[in-house]
Amino acid sequence: QEEGIAYEYFDGSTGINDRQKSIDNFQNNDQCRVFLISLKAGGVGLNLTAADYVYIVDPWWNPAVEQQAIDRTHRIGQTKNIFAYRMICIDTIEDKILQLQERKRKLASELISDDAHFVKSLTKADVEYLFS
């Protein structure tokens, strides 16, 4: 606002009519190039084919939620390349969330593997982590 940059914004408290107005303005107004959306407010049916960049500055513990936010810019009708960035400061809660995501991804990929040796390589801490 201080810089006079046109933007749209919504979060979980934004009503459906206001959401659609924001989406339409971002998609169709060349002067509005910034859209701030809470990760958990994206919801079903959100298409942002006018987007060029996605910046995630507040990660969610579940990496699928972040991926869904990025996927909202890769919909039918998208003709541009999309660049997605996670902007995280070291030694913050967000940094720890990313570490948790990475650990979950690693364990999930190993669990899905057909390698029978994986089960033998699980430590007690791994099992406790899976069920925590």
TIDRENRO-364724 format. One record per residue (C-alpha): residue in three letters; residue number from 1; z, x, y. Coordinates in pm, 1 decimal. Layout:
% residues N
(ALA; NUM; (Z; X; Y)),
...
***
This chain:
% residues 132
(GLN; 1; (0.0; 0.0; 0.0)),
(GLU; 2; (90.8; 278.5; 241.8)),
(GLU; 3; (-248.8; 441.7; 181.7)),
(GLY; 4; (-435.1; 112.9; 218.3)),
(ILE; 5; (-573.0; 129.2; -135.8)),
(ALA; 6; (-676.6; -210.5; -270.1)),
(TYR; 7; (-516.6; -284.7; -605.4)),
(GLU; 8; (-419.2; -559.7; -845.8)),
(TYR; 9; (-89.4; -586.5; -1031.1)),
(PHE; 10; (74.3; -796.6; -1293.7)),
(ASP; 11; (364.8; -781.6; -1530.6)),
(GLY; 12; (528.0; -1017.4; -1777.3)),
(SER; 13; (641.5; -1255.4; -1502.4)),
(THR; 14; (291.0; -1310.6; -1361.7)),
(GLY; 15; (155.4; -1659.8; -1432.4)),
(ILE; 16; (-174.0; -1716.1; -1614.0)),
(ASN; 17; (-359.4; -1837.3; -1302.4)),
(ASP; 18; (-249.7; -1535.6; -1098.8)),
(ARG; 19; (-343.3; -1306.2; -1388.0)),
(GLN; 20; (-694.8; -1444.6; -1398.0)),
(LYS; 21; (-733.1; -1405.3; -1020.6)),
(SER; 22; (-622.8; -1042.7; -1050.3)),
(ILE; 23; (-861.2; -975.7; -1338.9)),
(ASP; 24; (-1153.3; -1139.2; -1158.0)),
(ASN; 25; (-1085.7; -941.9; -839.3)),
(PHE; 26; (-1066.7; -611.4; -1026.5)),
(GLN; 27; (-1377.3; -684.2; -1231.1)),
(ASN; 28; (-1591.9; -805.5; -941.7)),
(ASN; 29; (-1463.9; -641.8; -622.0)),
(ASP; 30; (-1595.9; -286.0; -573.9)),
(GLN; 31; (-1320.5; -225.0; -317.3)),
(CYS; 32; (-1044.8; -287.0; -573.7)),
(ARG; 33; (-1040.8; 10.6; -809.9)),
(VAL; 34; (-674.4; 18.1; -917.4)),
(PHE; 35; (-508.5; -223.7; -1159.2)),
(LEU; 36; (-139.4; -180.0; -1240.0)),
(ILE; 37; (-36.7; -360.4; -1557.8)),
(SER; 38; (284.3; -350.7; -1755.0)),
(LEU; 39; (205.5; -243.5; -2113.1)),
(LYS; 40; (377.6; -548.5; -2254.3)),
(ALA; 41; (198.6; -784.3; -2011.4)),
(GLY; 42; (-159.4; -705.6; -2117.8)),
(GLY; 43; (-178.6; -986.2; -2368.2)),
(VAL; 44; (-463.7; -1137.4; -2561.4)),
(GLY; 45; (-801.0; -1185.1; -2399.5)),
(LEU; 46; (-769.6; -921.4; -2129.7)),
(ASN; 47; (-1105.4; -750.4; -2074.3)),
(LEU; 48; (-1134.3; -478.0; -1812.3)),
(THR; 49; (-1488.4; -349.9; -1849.7)),
(ALA; 50; (-1488.4; -234.6; -1485.4)),
(ALA; 51; (-1226.9; 33.2; -1564.4)),
(ASP; 52; (-1307.9; 405.2; -1575.0)),
(TYR; 53; (-961.2; 550.7; -1633.0)),
(VAL; 54; (-641.6; 440.8; -1804.5)),
(TYR; 55; (-316.5; 614.9; -1707.6)),
(ILE; 56; (-8.2; 544.6; -1915.4)),
(VAL; 57; (299.1; 654.4; -1723.6)),
(ASP; 58; (566.8; 459.8; -1910.1)),
(PRO; 59; (506.8; 486.4; -2286.6)),
(TRP; 60; (629.2; 233.8; -2536.5)),
(TRP; 61; (800.6; 342.3; -2859.4)),
(ASN; 62; (527.1; 171.6; -3060.5)),
(PRO; 63; (200.7; 369.5; -3029.1)),
(ALA; 64; (-0.8; 59.4; -3126.5)),
(VAL; 65; (101.7; -108.4; -2799.0)),
(GLU; 66; (-35.4; 185.0; -2599.1)),
(GLN; 67; (-353.4; 192.3; -2803.0)),
(GLN; 68; (-402.4; -178.0; -2739.9)),
(ALA; 69; (-370.7; -114.1; -2364.4)),
(ILE; 70; (-639.5; 152.7; -2385.3)),
(ASP; 71; (-856.1; -69.4; -2604.9)),
(ARG; 72; (-857.4; -336.7; -2331.0)),
(THR; 73; (-1106.7; -117.8; -2144.1)),
(HIS; 74; (-1333.4; -69.6; -2447.3)),
(ARG; 75; (-1464.4; -421.3; -2490.4)),
(ILE; 76; (-1800.8; -582.2; -2537.9)),
(GLY; 77; (-2005.4; -522.6; -2225.2)),
(GLN; 78; (-1849.5; -185.0; -2144.9)),
(THR; 79; (-2120.6; 57.8; -2038.6)),
(LYS; 80; (-1907.5; 345.5; -1906.0)),
(ASN; 81; (-1709.8; 623.3; -2064.9)),
(ILE; 82; (-1335.7; 562.9; -2039.9)),
(PHE; 83; (-1082.7; 840.4; -1988.6)),
(ALA; 84; (-726.7; 769.8; -2105.5)),
(TYR; 85; (-435.6; 987.0; -1992.6)),
(ARG; 86; (-66.7; 986.3; -2070.9)),
(MET; 87; (127.5; 1127.4; -1777.7)),
(ILE; 88; (471.3; 1228.2; -1901.2)),
(CYS; 89; (732.9; 1462.6; -1755.1)),
(ILE; 90; (893.7; 1709.6; -1995.7)),
(ASP; 91; (1252.6; 1644.8; -2109.6)),
(THR; 92; (1253.3; 1278.8; -2001.9)),
(ILE; 93; (1312.7; 966.4; -2205.9)),
(GLU; 94; (935.3; 915.5; -2201.0)),
(ASP; 95; (885.0; 1262.5; -2350.6)),
(LYS; 96; (1129.1; 1171.7; -2627.8)),
(ILE; 97; (940.8; 846.9; -2688.1)),
(LEU; 98; (619.7; 1047.4; -2736.9)),
(GLN; 99; (798.8; 1273.3; -2983.8)),
(LEU; 100; (920.7; 964.4; -3170.1)),
(GLN; 101; (565.4; 825.8; -3174.6)),
(GLU; 102; (431.3; 1152.5; -3315.1)),
(ARG; 103; (696.8; 1159.0; -3585.9)),
(LYS; 104; (614.0; 797.6; -3678.2)),
(ARG; 105; (240.7; 875.4; -3688.6)),
(LYS; 106; (298.2; 1175.7; -3913.9)),
(LEU; 107; (521.4; 986.7; -4155.3)),
(ALA; 108; (282.9; 689.2; -4162.3)),
(SER; 109; (-19.9; 904.6; -4236.2)),
(GLU; 110; (168.5; 1083.0; -4513.4)),
(LEU; 111; (292.2; 754.9; -4662.8)),
(ILE; 112; (-57.9; 610.9; -4671.8)),
(SER; 113; (-188.1; 922.0; -4845.7)),
(ASP; 114; (-262.5; 910.2; -5217.9)),
(ASP; 115; (-87.1; 1242.2; -5265.6)),
(ALA; 116; (185.7; 1195.0; -5527.7)),
(HIS; 117; (355.0; 1509.6; -5401.1)),
(PHE; 118; (442.8; 1342.3; -5072.4)),
(VAL; 119; (729.1; 1141.2; -5222.0)),
(LYS; 120; (876.6; 1460.5; -5363.5)),
(SER; 121; (858.9; 1623.6; -5018.2)),
(LEU; 122; (1059.7; 1348.5; -4843.3)),
(THR; 123; (1397.2; 1465.7; -4727.3)),
(LYS; 124; (1707.8; 1250.6; -4702.6)),
(ALA; 125; (1663.4; 1259.7; -4324.0)),
(ASP; 126; (1304.9; 1132.2; -4358.0)),
(VAL; 127; (1418.2; 837.5; -4570.5)),
(GLU; 128; (1702.1; 756.4; -4330.3)),
(TYR; 129; (1456.0; 775.9; -4040.8)),
(LEU; 130; (1213.5; 537.0; -4213.7)),
(PHE; 131; (1484.7; 276.0; -4258.8)),
(SER; 132; (1657.6; 319.1; -3923.8)),
***
